[in-house]
Amino acid sequence: MRLRHALAGSALALSAALLAAPLGLAVAPAQAQGYPEREIRLIVPFGAGGSTDIVGRIVAQPLSERLGRPIVVENRGGAGGTVGTQAASQAEADGYTLTVATTSTHVVGPTVHDTVEYDPVADFAHISLVGETPYVLVVNLDLPVESVQDVIDLALERPGELNFGSAGQGSTTHLAGEMFLAATGTEMLHIPYGSNADATTAVMSGEVDLLFGSMPAVLSQIRSGTIKALAVGTVTRSPQLPDVPTMQEAGVADYRASLWLGLAAPAGTPQEIIDRLHEEVVAVVSDPAVAEQLANNGAEPTINSPAEFRELIEQELVTYGRIVESLDN
């Protein structure tokens, strides 16, 4: 099982991590010796049974075992994950409240909704990514295309005639599509649906031509041959679809669209506790059994440093912010 290290190409982040490693490894265990002394609450900002909940519970159980204390999962859904995330940002910064941070809660929600009251960077202590799920460009079988370039050529030939579905206006699947249009200079009609499942059904039936779908929502249909996958939005190929190129390999430079998931704590959580949690999360995600569970649920196991996690959020806020701004104009 391959384990990805996000932002591995960042020389600055890597150098900082290498410089900090000896000190952190030497002092963190002593400083965090008394932690944890009681159960830990993990806020999952979506309902039970969804992708975020599944990934959160896969990580929570072995993390609990390593920490020697129960981790109680609390599902607090609403407003695209922002309700639970808001609650997590306001919790006491003592290491006993964690949250699952995602592209939706820490990038798309704060970018799309003016009502979000938390700062996804300043209000959190970021621990590590745990998994990444690519968005996949899938098309109806009757659409006369075999590659991403074919889609671009067809869209340029018939501007505004092709359409793409999404899980809803302002959803990550919607913005992934708009990102593609901006990168390729093409025009398509956006048709929002109420969920990933509805959008996937629409592309299968031919109600829409294509979809930038989440991996868990479209993987079984791709494998059964009811829809065709042309590219994944991550920067490397997915082990689940090894024969499907990345969008960058297909010629769309600098395109990245994925749902990543990680753990975070309220800002102000003592650094020695963050260091301890990071060390344990890395050990959990690196466990082949946990990595296999994540992969089986469509999430490629992925880890990074707290600094790299923060940098990822900052970068994607800029990227998605530009897309949202272009839609408002």
BELJO-V894890 format. One record per helix or strand of 3 or more residues. SS is the DSSP state (a for helix, b for strand). FROM is the first residue (numbers start at 1). LEN is the number of residues. If there is no record, write none. Layout:
BEGIN
ss-><SS:SS>
from-><FROM:FROM>
len-><LEN:LEN>
END
This chain:
BEGIN
ss-><a:b:a:b:a:b:a:b:a:b:a:b:a:b:a:b:a:b:a:a:b:a>
from-><11:40:51:71:79:97:103:124:148:163:172:189:196:210:215:228:239:258:271:288:300:306>
len-><21:5:17:5:12:6:10:16:10:4:13:4:10:5:10:5:3:9:16:9:4:23>
END
